[in-house]
Amino acid sequence: MAQLSPEQAIISSCAQNLEGLKDKGTCVAALSAKELSIVWGLDSRYWKTVEETDPDSHQKLDVSELIEVCWLQIDGKYNASKLTQGVKYGVYFIVKLNTNVRMNGKVTLKLTRPDGRTEVTREDLDKKPKNTWLGLKVGEFSTNARTRHRNVKFSMNGCDGTSWKTGLVVIGAVILPVS
């Protein structure tokens, strides 16, 4: 496994204590908010970079805070060749929901496994705990000799395009072994 950047190490270490993260294995990959593709993420009218403090280590890292947007789309990918074949992994978005969170319906979490199969779940973020870091499980996958050189892809979207969404803080994403 490659050396984690300081931001990735913070995200990785905090994953062990996150509410909603049921599989608390050792993190093998952590992607910071900067490493995810956030639609409108570079437009300061819709998103801003803020400093957030890890609740466990008290270290600071840059995260992406949603100001307001109609089209919520966050994508990530990771090369499966960096993972151990035959091990089952879980993918989680690490987020915080501010007290003003408003999604106006469920968000869709989608996982595209290295073999091309997809898994889709829906989460009502308006009903999740506020002002705490959460792990939103996207799905599970494993790799084998045929799929190990492909990417695992994951996304979160609330793309109804008609209602404004706000109050979401994106810390990053983690991939870790599940039991």
C-alpha positions as CSV (number, residue, x, y, z in Angstrom):
1,M,0.0,0.0,0.0
2,A,1.2,3.5,-0.8
3,Q,2.2,6.0,1.8
4,L,-0.8,8.1,2.9
5,S,-0.7,11.8,2.8
6,P,-1.3,13.6,6.1
7,E,-4.9,14.3,5.2
8,Q,-5.4,10.7,4.1
9,A,-3.9,9.5,7.4
10,I,-6.3,11.6,9.4
11,I,-9.3,10.3,7.5
12,S,-8.0,6.8,7.8
13,S,-7.4,7.0,11.6
14,C,-10.8,8.6,12.3
15,A,-12.6,5.9,10.3
16,Q,-12.1,3.5,13.2
17,N,-14.5,5.5,15.4
18,L,-17.1,6.9,13.0
19,E,-20.7,6.6,13.8
20,G,-22.4,4.5,11.1
21,L,-19.2,2.7,10.2
22,K,-20.0,-0.9,11.1
23,D,-16.9,-2.6,9.6
24,K,-14.1,-1.1,11.6
25,G,-11.2,-2.8,9.9
26,T,-7.9,-1.2,9.1
27,C,-8.3,1.3,6.4
28,V,-6.4,0.5,3.2
29,A,-7.3,3.6,1.2
30,A,-8.4,7.0,2.1
31,L,-9.3,9.7,-0.4
32,S,-9.5,13.3,0.8
33,A,-12.3,15.6,-0.5
34,K,-9.8,17.1,-2.9
35,E,-9.3,13.7,-4.4
36,L,-13.0,13.2,-5.2
37,S,-14.7,14.7,-8.2
38,I,-17.4,17.1,-6.9
39,V,-19.7,18.7,-9.5
40,W,-19.5,22.5,-9.1
41,G,-16.8,21.8,-6.4
42,L,-14.4,24.5,-7.7
43,D,-17.2,27.1,-8.0
44,S,-17.2,29.2,-4.8
45,R,-20.8,30.0,-5.3
46,Y,-21.7,26.4,-4.5
47,W,-18.9,24.9,-2.4
48,K,-16.1,26.2,-0.2
49,T,-13.0,24.7,1.3
50,V,-13.0,24.9,5.1
51,E,-10.8,23.6,7.9
52,E,-12.3,20.8,10.0
53,T,-10.8,19.2,13.1
54,D,-10.6,15.5,13.4
55,P,-12.6,14.6,16.6
56,D,-10.1,12.0,17.7
57,S,-6.6,13.3,16.8
58,H,-7.6,17.0,16.9
59,Q,-5.6,17.5,13.7
60,K,-6.9,19.9,11.1
61,L,-7.7,19.1,7.4
62,D,-9.3,20.8,4.5
63,V,-12.8,19.6,3.6
64,S,-15.5,20.6,1.1
65,E,-18.6,22.3,2.5
66,L,-21.7,22.6,0.4
67,I,-23.1,26.1,0.4
68,E,-26.1,25.4,-1.9
69,V,-26.6,23.4,-5.1
70,C,-29.4,21.7,-7.0
71,W,-27.2,19.1,-8.7
72,L,-25.4,17.1,-6.0
73,Q,-22.9,14.7,-7.6
74,I,-19.7,13.4,-5.9
75,D,-17.6,10.7,-7.6
76,G,-14.6,8.7,-6.6
77,K,-12.5,5.9,-8.0
78,Y,-9.7,3.7,-6.8
79,N,-7.4,1.3,-8.7
80,A,-8.2,-2.3,-7.5
81,S,-4.6,-3.4,-8.2
82,K,-3.6,-1.7,-5.0
83,L,-5.9,-4.0,-3.0
84,T,-5.4,-7.7,-1.9
85,Q,-7.2,-10.2,-4.1
86,G,-10.0,-12.2,-2.5
87,V,-10.5,-9.8,0.4
88,K,-14.0,-8.2,0.8
89,Y,-13.8,-4.4,1.1
90,G,-16.4,-1.8,2.0
91,V,-16.5,1.8,0.6
92,Y,-17.7,4.7,2.7
93,F,-18.1,8.4,2.2
94,I,-17.0,10.3,5.3
95,V,-19.2,13.3,5.8
96,K,-20.6,15.6,8.4
97,L,-24.1,17.0,8.4
98,N,-24.5,20.5,9.7
99,T,-27.7,21.4,11.6
100,N,-29.0,23.2,8.5
101,V,-28.7,20.1,6.3
102,R,-31.4,20.0,3.7
103,M,-31.3,17.4,0.9
104,N,-35.1,17.3,0.1
105,G,-35.1,13.6,-0.3
106,K,-32.8,10.6,-0.3
107,V,-29.4,10.7,-1.9
108,T,-28.3,7.8,-4.0
109,L,-25.1,5.9,-3.2
110,K,-23.7,3.8,-6.1
111,L,-20.8,1.4,-6.2
112,T,-19.5,0.0,-9.5
113,R,-17.3,-3.0,-8.6
114,P,-14.2,-3.9,-10.6
115,D,-16.2,-6.6,-12.4
116,G,-18.7,-4.0,-13.6
117,R,-21.6,-5.0,-11.4
118,T,-23.3,-2.1,-9.6
119,E,-24.9,-1.8,-6.2
120,V,-27.3,1.1,-5.4
121,T,-28.6,2.2,-2.0
122,R,-30.5,5.3,-0.9
123,E,-30.0,7.3,2.3
124,D,-32.1,10.0,3.9
125,L,-29.4,12.4,5.2
126,D,-32.0,14.7,6.7
127,K,-32.6,12.0,9.3
128,K,-29.0,11.3,10.2
129,P,-27.2,12.7,13.3
130,K,-25.9,16.2,12.9
131,N,-22.5,17.8,13.7
132,T,-20.7,14.5,13.9
133,W,-18.6,12.6,11.3
134,L,-20.5,9.8,9.7
135,G,-19.5,6.9,7.4
136,L,-22.1,6.4,4.7
137,K,-21.7,2.9,3.3
138,V,-21.7,2.8,-0.5
139,G,-21.3,-1.0,-0.8
140,E,-18.9,-4.0,-0.8
141,F,-16.7,-5.6,-3.4
142,S,-13.7,-7.9,-3.8
143,T,-11.1,-8.4,-6.5
144,N,-9.7,-11.4,-8.3
145,A,-7.1,-12.0,-11.0
146,R,-9.5,-10.9,-13.8
147,T,-10.6,-7.7,-12.1
148,R,-7.5,-6.6,-10.2
149,H,-6.4,-4.0,-12.8
150,R,-9.7,-2.2,-13.0
151,N,-11.1,0.6,-10.9
152,V,-13.8,0.5,-8.2
153,K,-16.0,3.5,-8.7
154,F,-18.4,5.1,-6.2
155,S,-20.7,8.1,-6.1
156,M,-23.2,10.0,-4.1
157,N,-25.9,12.0,-5.9
158,G,-29.1,13.9,-5.3
159,C,-29.7,15.0,-8.8
160,D,-33.4,15.9,-8.9
161,G,-32.1,19.3,-10.2
162,T,-35.1,21.1,-8.9
163,S,-34.5,21.6,-5.1
164,W,-31.6,23.3,-3.3
165,K,-29.4,21.2,-1.1
166,T,-27.2,22.5,1.7
167,G,-25.5,21.6,5.0
168,L,-23.2,18.7,3.7
169,V,-19.5,18.6,4.6
170,V,-17.5,16.1,2.5
171,I,-14.4,14.9,4.4
172,G,-13.4,12.1,2.0
173,A,-13.9,8.4,1.4
174,V,-12.3,5.2,2.8
175,I,-11.9,1.6,1.6
176,L,-11.4,-1.0,4.3
177,P,-11.8,-4.7,4.8
178,V,-15.1,-6.0,6.0
179,S,-15.8,-9.1,7.9
